[in-house]
Amino acid sequence: MQTYSELFAVGEFRNLFLANCAGIAAHTSSALALGSLTYAVTGSATLTALSMFGAPLAGVLGSVTLLSAADSLPPRRALTLAGLVALAGTAIQAVPGLPIGLRLAVILLVAYVGSITGGARWSLLNDILPSGAYVLARSTMNVSVGVMQIAGFGAGGLLLVWLDAYQVFLIATALRALAVAMTWFGLRERPARTGARASTARTMRVNRELWADRGRRALYLNLWLPGGLVVGCEALFLPYAGDQAGFLFAAGALGMLTGDVVVGRFLSPVSRRRCVLPLRLLLPLPYLAFLLHPDLPLAMLLALVASVGFAATLPLQEWLIDRSPPEAHGQALGLHQNGMMTGQAVFAALAGAVADVLPAHRAMALLACLSLTATLLLTRGLRYARPAPPPPAAAVPAPLAGT
């Protein structure tokens, strides 16, 4: 499977893709509404940022408690459960007069349920598509996330001009309902990957087994640390560019989408393997130039080029799947997703703390230097993670003379 037409010819992928688009649009528009409501009520920039971007921190709790649910539940059931919880949470946000503390608790609960079932979404790609199609499918999903985030924030901003936050929540609730319906009716039920029940004990045991393998450990560290530090650079776009920060965010989003399309659609498995190190180096290197405090057009170009490097995660995820037991694919991918999102939140906070001491452009260059150092130090470990080459075909013995 090499083309988008072949990919979208698979009905279940098409339904999963559309359900994911509806869910992302609902999340971004409701996050913007919640942020505006929180700031209007409290006047606190910290609480506003937490209401919009703090939910991934719930992934830490999910990763050490019930992450095994990604494999212990049938995937359609797991995704529908997470969708129903998100639907209920968005509907609750539409109730006027709720305390901000309760609103924050609701988004953390929704994020927690999503963190323990999210791996089922990505492992399902291997079930509904032919072998070897994961990278194309995952890159396509990544592109949809970026596009729908832009559309969701843009539409949410326009809606807040005409409607109040509670009405935007109702629109987001309708989108959540659409996503749930497409998940339940658009996917075929499959058995759970394992017969074991989801539990904290099983979650921790599988986490230890995943982490114990040197190759998987190298993959997780390479997936989490260098990219997370570069997200810290992106977290300083607003202090760096002020009202023009949106141009930097847009340039970064365009670079990420470009990388996903090129790596997912046009590179062969061999080419993807060869481009892992160049892409990982491309991620931090352009941000070192921010030490010179470039003007906005050059800064946009640097952000765009750097963000292409995020596409290195696609072959690394492919290797992670190859090295993980089939009955733990959901948990393996869920652990990657939760660790990545948590790392991004932590490094964004670290970037803010550094920028309180240093000018924003120097803080960005420092984080880029740390990311480059992490990349160079962690690269050696990837030799334990690369998939083994296929065994040579067995030689066919020559027929005996006279036979």
C-alpha positions as CSV (number, residue, x, y, z in Angstrom):
1,M,0.0,0.0,0.0
2,Q,1.8,3.1,-1.3
3,T,-0.9,5.7,-2.2
4,Y,-3.5,7.7,-0.4
5,S,-6.2,6.4,-2.8
6,E,-5.3,2.8,-1.7
7,L,-5.3,3.9,1.9
8,F,-8.7,5.6,1.8
9,A,-10.2,2.8,-0.2
10,V,-10.2,0.8,3.1
11,G,-13.6,1.7,4.7
12,E,-12.5,1.2,8.3
13,F,-9.5,3.4,8.0
14,R,-11.7,6.1,6.4
15,N,-14.1,5.9,9.3
16,L,-11.3,6.0,11.9
17,F,-9.8,9.0,10.1
18,L,-13.0,10.9,10.0
19,A,-13.8,10.1,13.6
20,N,-10.4,11.3,14.7
21,C,-10.9,14.5,12.7
22,A,-14.2,15.2,14.4
23,G,-12.6,14.5,17.8
24,I,-9.7,16.8,17.2
25,A,-11.9,19.6,16.0
26,A,-14.1,19.2,19.1
27,H,-11.0,19.2,21.4
28,T,-9.4,22.3,20.0
29,S,-12.6,24.4,19.8
30,S,-13.6,23.5,23.3
31,A,-10.1,24.0,24.6
32,L,-10.2,27.6,23.2
33,A,-13.6,28.2,24.7
34,L,-12.5,26.8,28.1
35,G,-9.3,29.0,28.0
36,S,-11.3,32.1,27.3
37,L,-13.8,31.3,30.0
38,T,-11.1,30.5,32.5
39,Y,-9.3,33.8,31.8
40,A,-12.5,35.8,32.0
41,V,-13.3,34.3,35.4
42,T,-9.9,34.1,37.0
43,G,-7.7,36.5,35.1
44,S,-4.9,34.0,35.7
45,A,-2.6,33.2,32.8
46,T,-1.3,30.1,34.6
47,L,-4.8,28.6,35.0
48,T,-5.7,29.5,31.5
49,A,-2.6,27.7,30.1
50,L,-3.4,24.7,32.4
51,S,-7.0,24.6,31.2
52,M,-5.9,24.5,27.5
53,F,-2.7,22.5,27.6
54,G,-2.3,20.8,30.9
55,A,-4.5,17.8,30.2
56,P,-1.6,15.6,28.8
57,L,-0.1,15.5,32.4
58,A,-2.9,13.0,33.1
59,G,-1.1,10.6,30.9
60,V,1.5,10.1,33.6
61,L,-1.2,8.6,35.8
62,G,-2.6,6.6,32.9
63,S,0.8,5.1,32.1
64,V,1.3,3.7,35.6
65,T,-2.3,2.5,36.3
66,L,-4.6,1.1,33.6
67,L,-2.6,1.6,30.3
68,S,-3.0,-2.2,29.8
69,A,-6.6,-1.5,28.9
70,A,-5.4,-0.6,25.4
71,D,-4.8,-4.3,24.9
72,S,-7.2,-5.9,27.4
73,L,-10.4,-4.3,25.8
74,P,-11.6,-4.9,22.2
75,P,-10.3,-1.9,20.3
76,R,-13.7,-0.6,19.1
77,R,-15.0,-0.8,22.6
78,A,-12.0,1.0,24.1
79,L,-12.2,3.8,21.6
80,T,-16.0,4.2,22.0
81,L,-15.6,4.3,25.8
82,A,-13.0,7.1,25.5
83,G,-15.3,8.9,23.1
84,L,-18.3,8.7,25.4
85,V,-16.3,10.0,28.3
86,A,-15.1,12.9,26.2
87,L,-18.7,13.5,25.0
88,A,-19.9,13.6,28.6
89,G,-17.0,15.9,29.6
90,T,-17.7,18.4,26.9
91,A,-21.4,18.4,27.6
92,I,-20.6,19.2,31.3
93,Q,-18.5,22.1,30.3
94,A,-21.6,23.6,28.5
95,V,-23.3,24.0,31.9
96,P,-23.0,27.6,33.1
97,G,-21.8,28.5,36.5
98,L,-19.5,25.5,37.2
99,P,-16.5,26.3,39.4
100,I,-13.2,26.4,37.5
101,G,-11.8,23.7,39.7
102,L,-14.5,21.3,38.6
103,R,-14.0,22.2,35.0
104,L,-10.3,21.4,35.3
105,A,-11.1,18.1,37.1
106,V,-13.4,17.1,34.2
107,I,-10.7,17.8,31.5
108,L,-8.2,15.8,33.5
109,L,-10.6,12.9,33.8
110,V,-11.3,12.9,30.1
111,A,-7.5,13.0,29.4
112,Y,-6.9,10.2,31.8
113,V,-9.4,7.9,30.0
114,G,-8.0,8.9,26.7
115,S,-4.4,8.1,27.9
116,I,-5.3,4.5,28.8
117,T,-7.1,3.8,25.6
118,G,-5.3,5.9,23.0
119,G,-2.8,3.1,22.2
120,A,-5.7,1.1,20.9
121,R,-6.2,3.6,18.1
122,W,-2.7,3.4,16.7
123,S,-2.4,-0.4,17.1
124,L,-5.7,-0.7,15.3
125,L,-4.0,0.6,12.2
126,N,-2.0,-2.6,11.9
127,D,-5.3,-4.6,12.1
128,I,-7.3,-2.8,9.5
129,L,-4.5,-2.3,7.0
130,P,-2.1,-4.6,5.1
131,S,1.4,-5.2,6.5
132,G,3.8,-2.3,5.9
133,A,1.1,0.4,5.7
134,Y,1.5,1.7,9.3
135,V,3.9,4.6,8.4
136,L,1.7,5.9,5.6
137,A,-1.4,5.6,7.8
138,R,0.1,7.2,10.8
139,S,1.6,10.0,8.8
140,T,-1.9,10.6,7.3
141,M,-3.4,10.7,10.8
142,N,-0.7,13.1,11.9
143,V,-1.5,15.4,9.0
144,S,-5.2,15.3,9.9
145,V,-4.4,16.3,13.5
146,G,-2.4,19.3,12.4
147,V,-5.0,20.5,9.9
148,M,-7.9,20.0,12.3
149,Q,-6.0,21.8,15.1
150,I,-5.5,24.8,12.8
151,A,-9.2,24.6,11.7
152,G,-10.5,24.0,15.2
153,F,-8.6,26.9,16.8
154,G,-9.5,29.1,13.8
155,A,-13.2,28.2,13.8
156,G,-13.3,28.3,17.6
157,G,-11.9,31.9,17.5
158,L,-14.5,33.0,15.0
159,L,-17.3,31.3,16.9
160,L,-16.3,33.1,20.1
161,V,-16.9,36.4,18.2
162,W,-20.5,35.5,17.6
163,L,-21.3,33.0,20.4
164,D,-20.5,32.7,24.0
165,A,-18.3,29.9,25.4
166,Y,-21.2,27.7,26.4
167,Q,-22.6,27.7,22.9
168,V,-19.2,26.7,21.5
169,F,-19.2,23.8,24.0
170,L,-22.5,22.6,22.6
171,I,-21.1,22.6,19.1
172,A,-18.1,20.7,20.3
173,T,-20.4,18.2,22.0
174,A,-22.2,17.6,18.7
175,L,-18.8,16.9,17.1
176,R,-17.9,14.5,19.9
177,A,-21.2,12.6,19.3
178,L,-20.4,12.4,15.6
179,A,-17.0,10.9,16.4
180,V,-18.5,8.3,18.8
181,A,-21.1,7.3,16.2
182,M,-18.5,6.9,13.5
183,T,-16.3,4.8,15.8
184,W,-19.0,2.4,16.9
185,F,-20.8,2.0,13.6
186,G,-17.7,2.4,11.3
187,L,-15.4,-0.1,12.9
188,R,-15.6,-3.9,13.0
189,E,-15.4,-5.4,16.5
190,R,-12.2,-7.4,17.1
191,P,-11.1,-9.4,20.1
192,A,-8.8,-7.9,22.7
193,R,-5.1,-8.5,22.0
194,T,-4.8,-10.3,25.3
195,G,-7.2,-12.2,27.6
196,A,-5.7,-10.7,30.7
197,R,-7.7,-8.1,32.5
198,A,-6.6,-4.5,32.7
199,S,-5.1,-3.8,36.0
200,T,-2.4,-1.6,37.6
201,A,-0.3,-4.7,38.3
202,R,-0.4,-5.8,34.6
203,T,0.3,-2.3,33.4
204,M,3.4,-2.0,35.6
205,R,4.6,-5.5,34.6
206,V,4.2,-4.9,30.9
207,N,5.8,-1.4,31.3
208,R,8.8,-3.1,33.0
209,E,9.1,-5.7,30.2
210,L,8.9,-3.0,27.5
211,W,11.5,-0.9,29.3
212,A,13.8,-3.8,30.0
213,D,14.6,-4.4,26.4
214,R,17.6,-2.3,25.4
215,G,16.3,-1.6,21.9
216,R,12.8,-0.5,23.1
217,R,14.4,1.6,25.8
218,A,16.5,3.4,23.2
219,L,13.5,4.0,21.0
220,Y,11.4,5.5,23.9
221,L,14.2,7.9,24.9
222,N,14.8,9.0,21.3
223,L,11.1,9.5,20.8
224,W,10.6,11.5,24.0
225,L,13.7,13.7,24.8
226,P,15.0,15.5,21.6
227,G,11.6,16.3,20.3
228,G,10.3,17.4,23.7
229,L,13.1,19.8,24.1
230,V,12.4,21.3,20.6
231,V,8.7,21.7,21.7
232,G,10.2,23.8,24.5
233,C,11.7,26.1,21.8
234,E,8.2,26.4,20.2
235,A,6.7,27.2,23.6
236,L,8.8,30.4,23.5
237,F,7.4,31.7,20.2
238,L,5.0,34.1,22.0
239,P,7.8,35.7,24.1
240,Y,10.0,35.8,21.0
241,A,7.6,37.3,18.5
242,G,4.8,38.7,20.5
243,D,1.6,39.4,18.4
244,Q,3.4,37.8,15.4
245,A,3.9,34.5,17.1
246,G,1.1,33.0,15.1
247,F,3.3,33.1,12.0
248,L,5.9,31.0,13.7
249,F,3.3,28.5,14.8
250,A,1.9,28.3,11.3
251,A,5.4,27.8,9.8
252,G,6.2,25.0,12.3
253,A,2.9,23.3,11.5
254,L,3.6,23.5,7.8
255,G,7.0,22.0,8.3
256,M,5.6,19.1,10.4
257,L,2.9,18.4,7.8
258,T,5.5,18.5,5.0
259,G,7.7,16.0,6.8
260,D,4.9,13.6,7.5
261,V,3.8,13.6,3.9
262,V,7.3,13.1,2.4
263,V,8.3,10.4,4.9
264,G,5.0,8.6,5.0
265,R,4.1,8.8,1.3
266,F,7.2,9.0,-0.7
267,L,10.0,7.2,1.1
268,S,10.6,3.4,0.9
269,P,11.3,1.4,4.1
270,V,15.0,1.4,3.3
271,S,15.0,5.2,2.7
272,R,13.1,5.8,5.9
273,R,15.7,3.9,7.8
274,R,18.5,5.9,6.2
275,C,16.8,9.3,7.0
276,V,16.3,8.7,10.7
277,L,19.6,10.3,11.8
278,P,19.5,13.3,9.3
279,L,15.9,14.1,10.4
280,R,16.8,13.9,14.0
281,L,19.7,16.3,13.5
282,L,17.5,18.6,11.4
283,L,15.1,19.0,14.4
284,P,17.4,21.0,16.7
285,L,20.0,22.5,14.4
286,P,18.0,25.4,12.9
287,Y,17.0,26.6,16.4
288,L,20.7,27.2,17.2
289,A,20.5,30.1,14.8
290,F,18.0,31.8,17.1
291,L,21.0,32.8,19.2
292,L,21.5,35.5,16.5
293,H,17.9,36.7,17.1
294,P,16.8,36.5,13.4
295,D,14.0,38.6,12.0
296,L,10.6,37.1,11.6
297,P,10.9,35.9,8.0
298,L,14.1,34.0,8.7
299,A,12.8,32.8,12.0
300,M,9.7,31.4,10.2
301,L,12.0,29.6,7.7
302,L,14.1,28.1,10.5
303,A,11.0,26.9,12.4
304,L,9.6,25.3,9.2
305,V,12.8,23.5,8.3
306,A,13.3,22.3,11.9
307,S,9.7,20.9,12.2
308,V,10.3,18.7,9.2
309,G,12.5,16.7,11.5
310,F,9.6,15.6,13.6
311,A,8.9,13.0,10.9
312,A,11.8,10.9,12.3
313,T,9.2,9.6,14.8
314,L,7.4,7.7,12.0
315,P,10.2,5.1,11.3
316,L,11.0,5.0,15.0
317,Q,7.4,4.1,15.8
318,E,7.6,1.4,13.1
319,W,10.6,-0.1,14.8
320,L,8.9,0.1,18.2
321,I,6.0,-2.0,16.8
322,D,8.4,-4.5,15.3
323,R,10.2,-5.0,18.6
324,S,7.1,-5.2,20.8
325,P,5.0,-8.4,21.3
326,P,1.7,-8.3,19.4
327,E,-0.3,-8.7,22.6
328,A,1.2,-5.4,24.0
329,H,1.2,-3.2,20.8
330,G,-1.5,-1.0,22.3
331,Q,0.3,-0.5,25.5
332,A,3.7,0.0,23.8
333,L,2.2,2.8,21.5
334,G,0.2,4.2,24.4
335,L,3.4,4.5,26.5
336,H,5.1,6.3,23.7
337,Q,2.2,8.7,23.2
338,N,1.8,9.5,26.9
339,G,5.5,9.9,27.4
340,M,5.8,12.2,24.4
341,M,2.9,14.4,25.5
342,T,4.1,14.6,29.1
343,G,7.6,15.4,28.0
344,Q,6.3,18.2,25.8
345,A,4.4,19.7,28.7
346,V,7.4,19.4,31.1
347,F,9.9,20.9,28.6
348,A,7.5,23.7,27.7
349,A,7.3,24.6,31.4
350,L,11.1,24.3,31.6
351,A,11.5,26.6,28.6
352,G,9.2,29.2,30.4
353,A,11.4,29.0,33.5
354,V,14.6,29.5,31.5
355,A,13.0,32.4,29.6
356,D,12.3,34.1,32.9
357,V,16.1,34.3,33.4
358,L,17.4,34.6,29.8
359,P,16.1,36.5,26.8
360,A,13.7,34.2,24.8
361,H,16.1,33.8,21.8
362,R,18.9,32.7,24.0
363,A,16.6,30.3,25.9
364,M,15.5,28.8,22.6
365,A,19.2,28.3,21.5
366,L,20.0,26.7,24.8
367,L,17.1,24.2,24.5
368,A,18.2,23.4,21.0
369,C,21.7,22.8,22.2
370,L,20.3,20.4,24.8
371,S,18.2,18.7,22.2
372,L,21.2,18.2,19.9
373,T,23.2,16.9,22.8
374,A,20.5,14.4,23.7
375,T,20.3,13.3,20.0
376,L,24.0,12.7,19.7
377,L,24.1,10.8,23.1
378,L,21.1,8.6,22.3
379,T,21.9,7.8,18.7
380,R,24.3,5.0,19.6
381,G,21.5,3.1,21.4
382,L,19.5,2.9,18.2
383,R,21.8,0.2,16.9
384,Y,20.0,-2.1,19.3
385,A,16.6,-1.0,18.0
386,R,17.0,-1.3,14.2
387,P,14.9,-4.1,12.7
388,A,16.9,-7.1,11.7
389,P,17.4,-7.5,7.9
390,P,15.2,-10.3,6.4
391,P,16.9,-13.7,6.4
392,P,18.3,-14.8,3.1
393,A,16.1,-17.2,1.1
394,A,17.0,-20.8,1.7
395,A,19.0,-22.3,-1.0
396,V,17.2,-24.9,-3.1
397,P,19.3,-28.1,-3.3
398,A,20.3,-29.1,-6.8
399,P,18.6,-32.3,-8.0
400,L,20.6,-35.5,-7.9
401,A,22.1,-36.6,-11.1
402,G,19.9,-39.1,-12.9
403,T,16.7,-38.0,-11.2
